[in-house]
């Protein structure tokens, strides 16, 4: 994956809610800053969500729309 794309996603993963910032910090550390193209697409889609909707997904208060989203949400929860 292109380093510029990864840096852009890292920047976009800085959110207005501390809880999400902590989740994404751990996510990037756990993934060693690497990302596959499909996971990048899913992450980009999730990052378009408003903070509160994304937090609801990560906290398990809402369900993801499809299997790819659900898989990444589970990965975020695991970190």
PyMOL Python script that loads the backbone (N, CA, C, O; Angstrom):
from pymol import cmd

cmd.read_pdbstr("""\
ATOM      1  N   UNK A   1       0.855  -1.182   0.000  1.00  0.00           N
ATOM      2  CA  UNK A   1       0.000   0.000   0.000  1.00  0.00           C
ATOM      3  C   UNK A   1       0.893   1.234   0.000  1.00  0.00           C
ATOM      4  O   UNK A   1       1.917   1.276   0.682  1.00  0.00           O
ATOM      5  N   UNK A   2       0.499   2.212  -0.755  1.00  0.00           N
ATOM      6  CA  UNK A   2       1.227   3.460  -0.905  1.00  0.00           C
ATOM      7  C   UNK A   2       1.329   4.194   0.440  1.00  0.00           C
ATOM      8  O   UNK A   2       0.330   4.345   1.143  1.00  0.00           O
ATOM      9  N   UNK A   3       2.512   4.640   0.788  1.00  0.00           N
ATOM     10  CA  UNK A   3       2.746   5.317   2.068  1.00  0.00           C
ATOM     11  C   UNK A   3       1.924   6.601   2.193  1.00  0.00           C
ATOM     12  O   UNK A   3       1.500   6.957   3.292  1.00  0.00           O
ATOM     13  N   UNK A   4       1.701   7.286   1.096  1.00  0.00           N
ATOM     14  CA  UNK A   4       0.919   8.521   1.130  1.00  0.00           C
ATOM     15  C   UNK A   4      -0.529   8.210   1.505  1.00  0.00           C
ATOM     16  O   UNK A   4      -1.140   8.938   2.287  1.00  0.00           O
ATOM     17  N   UNK A   5      -1.070   7.144   0.954  1.00  0.00           N
ATOM     18  CA  UNK A   5      -2.444   6.730   1.268  1.00  0.00           C
ATOM     19  C   UNK A   5      -2.550   6.366   2.742  1.00  0.00           C
ATOM     20  O   UNK A   5      -3.510   6.750   3.410  1.00  0.00           O
ATOM     21  N   UNK A   6      -1.582   5.638   3.245  1.00  0.00           N
ATOM     22  CA  UNK A   6      -1.599   5.242   4.653  1.00  0.00           C
ATOM     23  C   UNK A   6      -1.523   6.470   5.559  1.00  0.00           C
ATOM     24  O   UNK A   6      -2.260   6.563   6.541  1.00  0.00           O
ATOM     25  N   UNK A   7      -0.655   7.392   5.239  1.00  0.00           N
ATOM     26  CA  UNK A   7      -0.548   8.611   6.059  1.00  0.00           C
ATOM     27  C   UNK A   7      -1.844   9.416   6.026  1.00  0.00           C
ATOM     28  O   UNK A   7      -2.253   9.983   7.039  1.00  0.00           O
ATOM     29  N   UNK A   8      -2.484   9.465   4.868  1.00  0.00           N
ATOM     30  CA  UNK A   8      -3.756  10.179   4.762  1.00  0.00           C
ATOM     31  C   UNK A   8      -4.818   9.509   5.635  1.00  0.00           C
ATOM     32  O   UNK A   8      -5.587  10.191   6.312  1.00  0.00           O
ATOM     33  N   UNK A   9      -4.861   8.171   5.619  1.00  0.00           N
ATOM     34  CA  UNK A   9      -5.819   7.444   6.455  1.00  0.00           C
ATOM     35  C   UNK A   9      -5.499   7.623   7.943  1.00  0.00           C
ATOM     36  O   UNK A   9      -6.405   7.748   8.767  1.00  0.00           O
ATOM     37  N   UNK A  10      -4.227   7.633   8.271  1.00  0.00           N
ATOM     38  CA  UNK A  10      -3.846   7.884   9.666  1.00  0.00           C
ATOM     39  C   UNK A  10      -4.329   9.259  10.108  1.00  0.00           C
ATOM     40  O   UNK A  10      -4.853   9.419  11.211  1.00  0.00           O
ATOM     41  N   UNK A  11      -4.149  10.239   9.247  1.00  0.00           N
ATOM     42  CA  UNK A  11      -4.575  11.593   9.581  1.00  0.00           C
ATOM     43  C   UNK A  11      -6.098  11.645   9.738  1.00  0.00           C
ATOM     44  O   UNK A  11      -6.608  12.266  10.671  1.00  0.00           O
ATOM     45  N   UNK A  12      -6.813  10.998   8.831  1.00  0.00           N
ATOM     46  CA  UNK A  12      -8.281  11.001   8.900  1.00  0.00           C
ATOM     47  C   UNK A  12      -8.792  10.208  10.100  1.00  0.00           C
ATOM     48  O   UNK A  12      -9.919  10.424  10.546  1.00  0.00           O
ATOM     49  N   UNK A  13      -7.978   9.293  10.628  1.00  0.00           N
ATOM     50  CA  UNK A  13      -8.415   8.506  11.779  1.00  0.00           C
ATOM     51  C   UNK A  13      -8.263   9.273  13.091  1.00  0.00           C
ATOM     52  O   UNK A  13      -8.647   8.775  14.149  1.00  0.00           O
ATOM     53  N   UNK A  14      -7.712  10.462  13.027  1.00  0.00           N
ATOM     54  CA  UNK A  14      -7.696  11.338  14.210  1.00  0.00           C
ATOM     55  C   UNK A  14      -9.078  11.945  14.322  1.00  0.00           C
ATOM     56  O   UNK A  14      -9.506  12.712  13.460  1.00  0.00           O
ATOM     57  N   UNK A  15      -9.768  11.597  15.386  1.00  0.00           N
ATOM     58  CA  UNK A  15     -11.178  11.961  15.502  1.00  0.00           C
ATOM     59  C   UNK A  15     -11.404  12.990  16.593  1.00  0.00           C
ATOM     60  O   UNK A  15     -10.477  13.369  17.308  1.00  0.00           O
ATOM     61  N   UNK A  16     -12.640  13.436  16.714  1.00  0.00           N
ATOM     62  CA  UNK A  16     -13.003  14.407  17.727  1.00  0.00           C
ATOM     63  C   UNK A  16     -13.311  13.791  19.075  1.00  0.00           C
ATOM     64  O   UNK A  16     -13.478  14.503  20.065  1.00  0.00           O
ATOM     65  N   UNK A  17     -13.387  12.477  19.119  1.00  0.00           N
ATOM     66  CA  UNK A  17     -13.664  11.774  20.371  1.00  0.00           C
ATOM     67  C   UNK A  17     -12.409  11.054  20.844  1.00  0.00           C
ATOM     68  O   UNK A  17     -11.791  10.309  20.083  1.00  0.00           O
ATOM     69  N   UNK A  18     -12.041  11.274  22.078  1.00  0.00           N
ATOM     70  CA  UNK A  18     -10.844  10.648  22.641  1.00  0.00           C
ATOM     71  C   UNK A  18     -10.904   9.129  22.532  1.00  0.00           C
ATOM     72  O   UNK A  18      -9.893   8.489  22.241  1.00  0.00           O
ATOM     73  N   UNK A  19     -12.072   8.550  22.762  1.00  0.00           N
ATOM     74  CA  UNK A  19     -12.217   7.098  22.709  1.00  0.00           C
ATOM     75  C   UNK A  19     -11.820   6.550  21.342  1.00  0.00           C
ATOM     76  O   UNK A  19     -11.130   5.535  21.249  1.00  0.00           O
ATOM     77  N   UNK A  20     -12.264   7.232  20.278  1.00  0.00           N
ATOM     78  CA  UNK A  20     -11.902   6.786  18.933  1.00  0.00           C
ATOM     79  C   UNK A  20     -10.426   7.015  18.653  1.00  0.00           C
ATOM     80  O   UNK A  20      -9.783   6.187  18.009  1.00  0.00           O
ATOM     81  N   UNK A  21      -9.886   8.122  19.125  1.00  0.00           N
ATOM     82  CA  UNK A  21      -8.452   8.370  18.938  1.00  0.00           C
ATOM     83  C   UNK A  21      -7.629   7.243  19.557  1.00  0.00           C
ATOM     84  O   UNK A  21      -6.653   6.784  18.964  1.00  0.00           O
ATOM     85  N   UNK A  22      -8.018   6.804  20.735  1.00  0.00           N
ATOM     86  CA  UNK A  22      -7.291   5.718  21.404  1.00  0.00           C
ATOM     87  C   UNK A  22      -7.407   4.411  20.627  1.00  0.00           C
ATOM     88  O   UNK A  22      -6.425   3.684  20.479  1.00  0.00           O
ATOM     89  N   UNK A  23      -8.588   4.117  20.139  1.00  0.00           N
ATOM     90  CA  UNK A  23      -8.795   2.885  19.355  1.00  0.00           C
ATOM     91  C   UNK A  23      -7.923   2.916  18.113  1.00  0.00           C
ATOM     92  O   UNK A  23      -7.238   1.940  17.809  1.00  0.00           O
ATOM     93  N   UNK A  24      -7.943   4.031  17.392  1.00  0.00           N
ATOM     94  CA  UNK A  24      -7.170   4.108  16.155  1.00  0.00           C
ATOM     95  C   UNK A  24      -5.667   4.135  16.410  1.00  0.00           C
ATOM     96  O   UNK A  24      -4.902   3.597  15.609  1.00  0.00           O
ATOM     97  N   UNK A  25      -5.231   4.743  17.496  1.00  0.00           N
ATOM     98  CA  UNK A  25      -3.804   4.694  17.821  1.00  0.00           C
ATOM     99  C   UNK A  25      -3.357   3.256  18.013  1.00  0.00           C
ATOM    100  O   UNK A  25      -2.325   2.841  17.485  1.00  0.00           O
ATOM    101  N   UNK A  26      -4.142   2.496  18.774  1.00  0.00           N
ATOM    102  CA  UNK A  26      -3.791   1.082  18.993  1.00  0.00           C
ATOM    103  C   UNK A  26      -3.886   0.280  17.701  1.00  0.00           C
ATOM    104  O   UNK A  26      -3.079  -0.621  17.474  1.00  0.00           O
ATOM    105  N   UNK A  27      -4.850   0.592  16.861  1.00  0.00           N
ATOM    106  CA  UNK A  27      -5.008  -0.086  15.572  1.00  0.00           C
ATOM    107  C   UNK A  27      -3.761   0.103  14.711  1.00  0.00           C
ATOM    108  O   UNK A  27      -3.240  -0.864  14.155  1.00  0.00           O
ATOM    109  N   UNK A  28      -3.285   1.329  14.598  1.00  0.00           N
ATOM    110  CA  UNK A  28      -2.111   1.595  13.764  1.00  0.00           C
ATOM    111  C   UNK A  28      -0.852   0.954  14.345  1.00  0.00           C
ATOM    112  O   UNK A  28       0.002   0.467  13.603  1.00  0.00           O
ATOM    113  N   UNK A  29      -0.741   0.956  15.657  1.00  0.00           N
ATOM    114  CA  UNK A  29       0.415   0.293  16.281  1.00  0.00           C
ATOM    115  C   UNK A  29       0.359  -1.208  16.042  1.00  0.00           C
ATOM    116  O   UNK A  29       1.368  -1.820  15.691  1.00  0.00           O
ATOM    117  N   UNK A  30      -0.814  -1.801  16.230  1.00  0.00           N
ATOM    118  CA  UNK A  30      -0.974  -3.251  16.053  1.00  0.00           C
ATOM    119  C   UNK A  30      -0.712  -3.674  14.612  1.00  0.00           C
ATOM    120  O   UNK A  30      -0.207  -4.771  14.374  1.00  0.00           O
ATOM    121  N   UNK A  31      -1.047  -2.824  13.655  1.00  0.00           N
ATOM    122  CA  UNK A  31      -0.850  -3.154  12.243  1.00  0.00           C
ATOM    123  C   UNK A  31       0.495  -2.683  11.717  1.00  0.00           C
ATOM    124  O   UNK A  31       0.784  -2.804  10.527  1.00  0.00           O
ATOM    125  N   UNK A  32       1.296  -2.158  12.593  1.00  0.00           N
ATOM    126  CA  UNK A  32       2.646  -1.729  12.223  1.00  0.00           C
ATOM    127  C   UNK A  32       2.630  -0.717  11.081  1.00  0.00           C
ATOM    128  O   UNK A  32       3.586  -0.625  10.311  1.00  0.00           O
ATOM    129  N   UNK A  33       1.542   0.040  10.977  1.00  0.00           N
ATOM    130  CA  UNK A  33       1.445   1.051   9.938  1.00  0.00           C
ATOM    131  C   UNK A  33       1.230   0.494   8.551  1.00  0.00           C
ATOM    132  O   UNK A  33       1.356   1.227   7.570  1.00  0.00           O
ATOM    133  N   UNK A  34       0.906  -0.788   8.441  1.00  0.00           N
ATOM    134  CA  UNK A  34       0.679  -1.389   7.135  1.00  0.00           C
ATOM    135  C   UNK A  34      -0.808  -1.645   6.939  1.00  0.00           C
ATOM    136  O   UNK A  34      -1.578  -1.735   7.895  1.00  0.00           O
ATOM    137  N   UNK A  35      -1.184  -1.759   5.681  1.00  0.00           N
ATOM    138  CA  UNK A  35      -2.587  -1.911   5.349  1.00  0.00           C
ATOM    139  C   UNK A  35      -2.709  -2.474   3.947  1.00  0.00           C
ATOM    140  O   UNK A  35      -2.021  -2.024   3.032  1.00  0.00           O
ATOM    141  N   UNK A  36      -3.580  -3.455   3.774  1.00  0.00           N
ATOM    142  CA  UNK A  36      -3.850  -3.989   2.447  1.00  0.00           C
ATOM    143  C   UNK A  36      -4.830  -3.091   1.707  1.00  0.00           C
ATOM    144  O   UNK A  36      -5.528  -2.295   2.336  1.00  0.00           O
ATOM    145  N   UNK A  37      -4.898  -3.202   0.390  1.00  0.00           N
ATOM    146  CA  UNK A  37      -5.768  -2.326  -0.391  1.00  0.00           C
ATOM    147  C   UNK A  37      -7.253  -2.462  -0.040  1.00  0.00           C
ATOM    148  O   UNK A  37      -7.971  -1.464   0.010  1.00  0.00           O
ATOM    149  N   UNK A  38      -7.709  -3.680   0.199  1.00  0.00           N
ATOM    150  CA  UNK A  38      -9.127  -3.881   0.532  1.00  0.00           C
ATOM    151  C   UNK A  38      -9.449  -3.306   1.909  1.00  0.00           C
ATOM    152  O   UNK A  38     -10.484  -2.667   2.099  1.00  0.00           O
ATOM    153  N   UNK A  39      -8.551  -3.539   2.868  1.00  0.00           N
ATOM    154  CA  UNK A  39      -8.764  -2.997   4.203  1.00  0.00           C
ATOM    155  C   UNK A  39      -8.729  -1.471   4.174  1.00  0.00           C
ATOM    156  O   UNK A  39      -9.454  -0.822   4.929  1.00  0.00           O
ATOM    157  N   UNK A  40      -7.898  -0.896   3.317  1.00  0.00           N
ATOM    158  CA  UNK A  40      -7.834   0.558   3.178  1.00  0.00           C
ATOM    159  C   UNK A  40      -9.165   1.113   2.679  1.00  0.00           C
ATOM    160  O   UNK A  40      -9.622   2.152   3.155  1.00  0.00           O
ATOM    161  N   UNK A  41      -9.788   0.424   1.721  1.00  0.00           N
ATOM    162  CA  UNK A  41     -11.095   0.859   1.207  1.00  0.00           C
ATOM    163  C   UNK A  41     -12.147   0.838   2.305  1.00  0.00           C
ATOM    164  O   UNK A  41     -12.931   1.775   2.450  1.00  0.00           O
ATOM    165  N   UNK A  42     -12.152  -0.242   3.075  1.00  0.00           N
ATOM    166  CA  UNK A  42     -13.134  -0.369   4.151  1.00  0.00           C
ATOM    167  C   UNK A  42     -12.888   0.692   5.213  1.00  0.00           C
ATOM    168  O   UNK A  42     -13.831   1.319   5.696  1.00  0.00           O
ATOM    169  N   UNK A  43     -11.634   0.897   5.578  1.00  0.00           N
ATOM    170  CA  UNK A  43     -11.303   1.906   6.579  1.00  0.00           C
ATOM    171  C   UNK A  43     -11.725   3.286   6.101  1.00  0.00           C
ATOM    172  O   UNK A  43     -12.280   4.068   6.873  1.00  0.00           O
ATOM    173  N   UNK A  44     -11.469   3.587   4.851  1.00  0.00           N
ATOM    174  CA  UNK A  44     -11.865   4.883   4.307  1.00  0.00           C
ATOM    175  C   UNK A  44     -13.384   5.063   4.393  1.00  0.00           C
ATOM    176  O   UNK A  44     -13.870   6.144   4.725  1.00  0.00           O
ATOM    177  N   UNK A  45     -14.115   4.012   4.096  1.00  0.00           N
ATOM    178  CA  UNK A  45     -15.581   4.065   4.179  1.00  0.00           C
ATOM    179  C   UNK A  45     -16.031   4.301   5.627  1.00  0.00           C
ATOM    180  O   UNK A  45     -16.926   5.108   5.878  1.00  0.00           O
ATOM    181  N   UNK A  46     -15.408   3.598   6.570  1.00  0.00           N
ATOM    182  CA  UNK A  46     -15.771   3.782   7.979  1.00  0.00           C
ATOM    183  C   UNK A  46     -15.418   5.182   8.471  1.00  0.00           C
ATOM    184  O   UNK A  46     -16.144   5.759   9.282  1.00  0.00           O
ATOM    185  N   UNK A  47     -14.319   5.722   7.990  1.00  0.00           N
ATOM    186  CA  UNK A  47     -13.891   7.047   8.435  1.00  0.00           C
ATOM    187  C   UNK A  47     -14.795   8.159   7.912  1.00  0.00           C
ATOM    188  O   UNK A  47     -14.719   9.292   8.389  1.00  0.00           O
ATOM    189  N   UNK A  48     -15.644   7.850   6.944  1.00  0.00           N
ATOM    190  CA  UNK A  48     -16.622   8.838   6.471  1.00  0.00           C
ATOM    191  C   UNK A  48     -17.804   8.980   7.430  1.00  0.00           C
ATOM    192  O   UNK A  48     -18.567   9.942   7.343  1.00  0.00           O
ATOM    193  N   UNK A  49     -17.950   8.019   8.343  1.00  0.00           N
ATOM    194  CA  UNK A  49     -19.055   8.069   9.303  1.00  0.00           C
ATOM    195  C   UNK A  49     -18.825   9.183  10.322  1.00  0.00           C
ATOM    196  O   UNK A  49     -17.685   9.513  10.646  1.00  0.00           O
ATOM    197  N   UNK A  50     -19.913   9.757  10.822  1.00  0.00           N
ATOM    198  CA  UNK A  50     -19.769  10.708  11.931  1.00  0.00           C
ATOM    199  C   UNK A  50     -19.163  10.001  13.152  1.00  0.00           C
ATOM    200  O   UNK A  50     -19.326   8.793  13.323  1.00  0.00           O
ATOM    201  N   UNK A  51     -18.476  10.758  13.982  1.00  0.00           N
ATOM    202  CA  UNK A  51     -17.791  10.189  15.142  1.00  0.00           C
ATOM    203  C   UNK A  51     -18.704   9.323  16.007  1.00  0.00           C
ATOM    204  O   UNK A  51     -18.331   8.216  16.392  1.00  0.00           O
ATOM    205  N   UNK A  52     -19.885   9.821  16.306  1.00  0.00           N
ATOM    206  CA  UNK A  52     -20.769   9.070  17.199  1.00  0.00           C
ATOM    207  C   UNK A  52     -21.246   7.762  16.578  1.00  0.00           C
ATOM    208  O   UNK A  52     -21.400   6.767  17.286  1.00  0.00           O
ATOM    209  N   UNK A  53     -21.482   7.748  15.268  1.00  0.00           N
ATOM    210  CA  UNK A  53     -21.876   6.504  14.593  1.00  0.00           C
ATOM    211  C   UNK A  53     -20.723   5.503  14.597  1.00  0.00           C
ATOM    212  O   UNK A  53     -20.929   4.308  14.814  1.00  0.00           O
ATOM    213  N   UNK A  54     -19.521   5.993  14.358  1.00  0.00           N
ATOM    214  CA  UNK A  54     -18.350   5.116  14.377  1.00  0.00           C
ATOM    215  C   UNK A  54     -18.103   4.572  15.781  1.00  0.00           C
ATOM    216  O   UNK A  54     -17.782   3.395  15.948  1.00  0.00           O
ATOM    217  N   UNK A  55     -18.249   5.413  16.769  1.00  0.00           N
ATOM    218  CA  UNK A  55     -18.080   4.962  18.150  1.00  0.00           C
ATOM    219  C   UNK A  55     -19.123   3.903  18.498  1.00  0.00           C
ATOM    220  O   UNK A  55     -18.801   2.920  19.165  1.00  0.00           O
ATOM    221  N   UNK A  56     -20.363   4.086  18.060  1.00  0.00           N
ATOM    222  CA  UNK A  56     -21.401   3.079  18.303  1.00  0.00           C
ATOM    223  C   UNK A  56     -21.012   1.735  17.710  1.00  0.00           C
ATOM    224  O   UNK A  56     -21.247   0.698  18.329  1.00  0.00           O
ATOM    225  N   UNK A  57     -20.423   1.735  16.526  1.00  0.00           N
ATOM    226  CA  UNK A  57     -19.967   0.478  15.915  1.00  0.00           C
ATOM    227  C   UNK A  57     -18.866  -0.170  16.752  1.00  0.00           C
ATOM    228  O   UNK A  57     -18.920  -1.363  17.049  1.00  0.00           O
ATOM    229  N   UNK A  58     -17.879   0.620  17.123  1.00  0.00           N
ATOM    230  CA  UNK A  58     -16.735   0.095  17.870  1.00  0.00           C
ATOM    231  C   UNK A  58     -17.141  -0.396  19.254  1.00  0.00           C
ATOM    232  O   UNK A  58     -16.571  -1.356  19.773  1.00  0.00           O
ATOM    233  N   UNK A  59     -18.124   0.267  19.846  1.00  0.00           N
ATOM    234  CA  UNK A  59     -18.575  -0.120  21.184  1.00  0.00           C
ATOM    235  C   UNK A  59     -19.622  -1.231  21.146  1.00  0.00           C
ATOM    236  O   UNK A  59     -20.048  -1.714  22.195  1.00  0.00           O
ATOM    237  N   UNK A  60     -20.037  -1.636  19.952  1.00  0.00           N
ATOM    238  CA  UNK A  60     -21.002  -2.716  19.839  1.00  0.00           C
ATOM    239  C   UNK A  60     -22.444  -2.294  20.021  1.00  0.00           C
ATOM    240  O   UNK A  60     -23.318  -3.141  20.204  1.00  0.00           O
ATOM    241  N   UNK A  61     -22.706  -0.998  19.975  1.00  0.00           N
ATOM    242  CA  UNK A  61     -24.078  -0.503  20.134  1.00  0.00           C
ATOM    243  C   UNK A  61     -24.812  -0.438  18.808  1.00  0.00           C
ATOM    244  O   UNK A  61     -26.017  -0.187  18.777  1.00  0.00           O
ATOM    245  N   UNK A  62     -24.095  -0.664  17.709  1.00  0.00           N
ATOM    246  CA  UNK A  62     -24.684  -0.687  16.370  1.00  0.00           C
ATOM    247  C   UNK A  62     -24.001  -1.788  15.578  1.00  0.00           C
ATOM    248  O   UNK A  62     -22.919  -2.244  15.947  1.00  0.00           O
ATOM    249  N   UNK A  63     -24.625  -2.214  14.497  1.00  0.00           N
ATOM    250  CA  UNK A  63     -24.038  -3.264  13.664  1.00  0.00           C
ATOM    251  C   UNK A  63     -23.585  -2.672  12.329  1.00  0.00           C
ATOM    252  O   UNK A  63     -24.172  -1.717  11.818  1.00  0.00           O
ATOM    253  N   UNK A  64     -22.546  -3.255  11.793  1.00  0.00           N
ATOM    254  CA  UNK A  64     -21.987  -2.797  10.518  1.00  0.00           C
ATOM    255  C   UNK A  64     -22.916  -3.188   9.371  1.00  0.00           C
ATOM    256  O   UNK A  64     -23.703  -4.127   9.489  1.00  0.00           O
ATOM    257  N   UNK A  65     -22.817  -2.459   8.266  1.00  0.00           N
ATOM    258  CA  UNK A  65     -23.712  -2.695   7.144  1.00  0.00           C
ATOM    259  C   UNK A  65     -23.377  -3.933   6.344  1.00  0.00           C
ATOM    260  O   UNK A  65     -24.272  -4.552   5.769  1.00  0.00           O
ATOM    261  N   UNK A  66     -22.116  -4.309   6.293  1.00  0.00           N
ATOM    262  CA  UNK A  66     -21.762  -5.511   5.522  1.00  0.00           C
ATOM    263  C   UNK A  66     -20.618  -6.261   6.202  1.00  0.00           C
ATOM    264  O   UNK A  66     -20.074  -5.816   7.212  1.00  0.00           O
ATOM    265  N   UNK A  67     -20.273  -7.392   5.630  1.00  0.00           N
ATOM    266  CA  UNK A  67     -19.275  -8.279   6.242  1.00  0.00           C
ATOM    267  C   UNK A  67     -17.893  -7.640   6.308  1.00  0.00           C
ATOM    268  O   UNK A  67     -17.172  -7.825   7.289  1.00  0.00           O
ATOM    269  N   UNK A  68     -17.521  -6.896   5.283  1.00  0.00           N
ATOM    270  CA  UNK A  68     -16.198  -6.265   5.273  1.00  0.00           C
ATOM    271  C   UNK A  68     -16.101  -5.210   6.377  1.00  0.00           C
ATOM    272  O   UNK A  68     -15.097  -5.129   7.085  1.00  0.00           O
ATOM    273  N   UNK A  69     -17.157  -4.405   6.515  1.00  0.00           N
ATOM    274  CA  UNK A  69     -17.185  -3.414   7.589  1.00  0.00           C
ATOM    275  C   UNK A  69     -17.134  -4.108   8.948  1.00  0.00           C
ATOM    276  O   UNK A  69     -16.390  -3.698   9.839  1.00  0.00           O
ATOM    277  N   UNK A  70     -17.931  -5.160   9.094  1.00  0.00           N
ATOM    278  CA  UNK A  70     -17.985  -5.890  10.366  1.00  0.00           C
ATOM    279  C   UNK A  70     -16.625  -6.473  10.723  1.00  0.00           C
ATOM    280  O   UNK A  70     -16.229  -6.455  11.888  1.00  0.00           O
ATOM    281  N   UNK A  71     -15.909  -6.990   9.731  1.00  0.00           N
ATOM    282  CA  UNK A  71     -14.591  -7.579   9.990  1.00  0.00           C
ATOM    283  C   UNK A  71     -13.610  -6.519  10.497  1.00  0.00           C
ATOM    284  O   UNK A  71     -12.841  -6.773  11.424  1.00  0.00           O
ATOM    285  N   UNK A  72     -13.639  -5.345   9.894  1.00  0.00           N
ATOM    286  CA  UNK A  72     -12.724  -4.291  10.338  1.00  0.00           C
ATOM    287  C   UNK A  72     -13.146  -3.748  11.701  1.00  0.00           C
ATOM    288  O   UNK A  72     -12.296  -3.426  12.531  1.00  0.00           O
ATOM    289  N   UNK A  73     -14.432  -3.646  11.930  1.00  0.00           N
ATOM    290  CA  UNK A  73     -14.906  -3.194  13.241  1.00  0.00           C
ATOM    291  C   UNK A  73     -14.447  -4.175  14.316  1.00  0.00           C
ATOM    292  O   UNK A  73     -14.031  -3.756  15.396  1.00  0.00           O
ATOM    293  N   UNK A  74     -14.516  -5.462  14.035  1.00  0.00           N
ATOM    294  CA  UNK A  74     -14.044  -6.463  14.998  1.00  0.00           C
ATOM    295  C   UNK A  74     -12.553  -6.307  15.243  1.00  0.00           C
ATOM    296  O   UNK A  74     -12.085  -6.468  16.371  1.00  0.00           O
ATOM    297  N   UNK A  75     -11.814  -5.997  14.203  1.00  0.00           N
ATOM    298  CA  UNK A  75     -10.369  -5.765  14.351  1.00  0.00           C
ATOM    299  C   UNK A  75     -10.112  -4.545  15.236  1.00  0.00           C
ATOM    300  O   UNK A  75      -9.208  -4.554  16.072  1.00  0.00           O
ATOM    301  N   UNK A  76     -10.914  -3.500  15.043  1.00  0.00           N
ATOM    302  CA  UNK A  76     -10.776  -2.306  15.883  1.00  0.00           C
ATOM    303  C   UNK A  76     -11.116  -2.616  17.336  1.00  0.00           C
ATOM    304  O   UNK A  76     -10.453  -2.126  18.251  1.00  0.00           O
ATOM    305  N   UNK A  77     -12.141  -3.423  17.546  1.00  0.00           N
ATOM    306  CA  UNK A  77     -12.530  -3.792  18.908  1.00  0.00           C
ATOM    307  C   UNK A  77     -11.448  -4.616  19.593  1.00  0.00           C
ATOM    308  O   UNK A  77     -11.250  -4.510  20.803  1.00  0.00           O
ATOM    309  N   UNK A  78     -10.751  -5.433  18.815  1.00  0.00           N
ATOM    310  CA  UNK A  78      -9.754  -6.347  19.379  1.00  0.00           C
ATOM    311  C   UNK A  78      -8.511  -5.630  19.895  1.00  0.00           C
ATOM    312  O   UNK A  78      -7.794  -6.155  20.747  1.00  0.00           O
ATOM    313  N   UNK A  79      -8.258  -4.440  19.382  1.00  0.00           N
ATOM    314  CA  UNK A  79      -7.058  -3.733  19.833  1.00  0.00           C
ATOM    315  C   UNK A  79      -7.433  -2.954  21.021  1.00  0.00           C
ATOM    316  O   UNK A  79      -6.592  -2.263  21.597  1.00  0.00           O
TER     317      UNK A  79
END
""", "prot")
cmd.dss("prot")
cmd.show_as("cartoon", "prot")
cmd.util.cbc("prot")
cmd.orient("prot")
